[in-house]
Amino acid sequence: MAAAEFIDCYELLEISPNANSGTIERMFRYFAQLYHPDNRDTGDRSRFDVMLEAHNTLRDPVKRAIRS
């Protein structure tokens, strides 16, 4: 993905912009397990990296405020 390309973190994690930290963590863990490169059936390194970036953005209050 290009660095300048907008990534909708909420859409990626399938959560509301009003989601609390517990929901963010729960959905990230679900998708991380699904796309983790060690998962032989559904592993996808590029999608995992994008999910990780979205998670890191939403768990940081400053970055999350910029996205909202």
VEXDREN-176496 format. One line per field, with one value per residue (C-alpha): residue number from 1; residue in three letters; chain; x, y, z. Coordinates in steps of 0.05 Angstrom, whole numbers. Example, Ala and Ser with C-alpha at 12.3 -4.5 7.8 and 13.67 -1.06 7.14 Angstrom:
2
num = (1 / 2)
residu = (ALA / SER)
chaine = (A / A)
xx = (246 / 273)
yy = (-90 / -21)
zz = (156 / 143)
% end
This chain:
68
num = (1 / 2 / 3 / 4 / 5 / 6 / 7 / 8 / 9 / 10 / 11 / 12 / 13 / 14 / 15 / 16 / 17 / 18 / 19 / 20 / 21 / 22 / 23 / 24 / 25 / 26 / 27 / 28 / 29 / 30 / 31 / 32 / 33 / 34 / 35 / 36 / 37 / 38 / 39 / 40 / 41 / 42 / 43 / 44 / 45 / 46 / 47 / 48 / 49 / 50 / 51 / 52 / 53 / 54 / 55 / 56 / 57 / 58 / 59 / 60 / 61 / 62 / 63 / 64 / 65 / 66 / 67 / 68)
residu = (MET / ALA / ALA / ALA / GLU / PHE / ILE / ASP / CYS / TYR / GLU / LEU / LEU / GLU / ILE / SER / PRO / ASN / ALA / ASN / SER / GLY / THR / ILE / GLU / ARG / MET / PHE / ARG / TYR / PHE / ALA / GLN / LEU / TYR / HIS / PRO / ASP / ASN / ARG / ASP / THR / GLY / ASP / ARG / SER / ARG / PHE / ASP / VAL / MET / LEU / GLU / ALA / HIS / ASN / THR / LEU / ARG / ASP / PRO / VAL / LYS / ARG / ALA / ILE / ARG / SER)
chaine = (A / A / A / A / A / A / A / A / A / A / A / A / A / A / A / A / A / A / A / A / A / A / A / A / A / A / A / A / A / A / A / A / A / A / A / A / A / A / A / A / A / A / A / A / A / A / A / A / A / A / A / A / A / A / A / A / A / A / A / A / A / A / A / A / A / A / A / A)
xx = (0 / 25 / 44 / -1 / -61 / -116 / -131 / -198 / -178 / -250 / -273 / -214 / -228 / -303 / -318 / -353 / -314 / -345 / -316 / -282 / -213 / -240 / -276 / -215 / -172 / -223 / -231 / -157 / -143 / -195 / -165 / -94 / -107 / -142 / -88 / -26 / 28 / 33 / -39 / -32 / -105 / -119 / -52 / -38 / 24 / 3 / -67 / -37 / 10 / -48 / -89 / -30 / -22 / -96 / -93 / -32 / -66 / -131 / -99 / -59 / -105 / -69 / -68 / -140 / -162 / -129 / -168 / -235)
yy = (0 / 69 / 112 / 169 / 122 / 134 / 74 / 73 / 40 / 33 / -1 / -48 / -71 / -69 / -24 / 40 / 105 / 105 / 36 / 30 / 1 / -68 / -73 / -48 / -101 / -157 / -143 / -135 / -202 / -235 / -207 / -217 / -291 / -296 / -261 / -279 / -306 / -369 / -387 / -436 / -431 / -356 / -323 / -260 / -220 / -156 / -155 / -172 / -112 / -66 / -92 / -81 / -9 / 4 / -25 / 17 / 79 / 69 / 50 / 114 / 170 / 225 / 186 / 165 / 237 / 256 / 201 / 221)
zz = (0 / -16 / 43 / 20 / 11 / 63 / 106 / 142 / 207 / 231 / 167 / 168 / 238 / 225 / 285 / 299 / 309 / 378 / 395 / 463 / 473 / 491 / 425 / 387 / 420 / 410 / 336 / 325 / 358 / 314 / 250 / 273 / 285 / 217 / 176 / 216 / 169 / 212 / 196 / 139 / 116 / 117 / 131 / 91 / 111 / 76 / 107 / 174 / 169 / 150 / 209 / 255 / 230 / 241 / 311 / 330 / 303 / 341 / 408 / 409 / 433 / 394 / 328 / 339 / 349 / 283 / 247 / 276)
% end
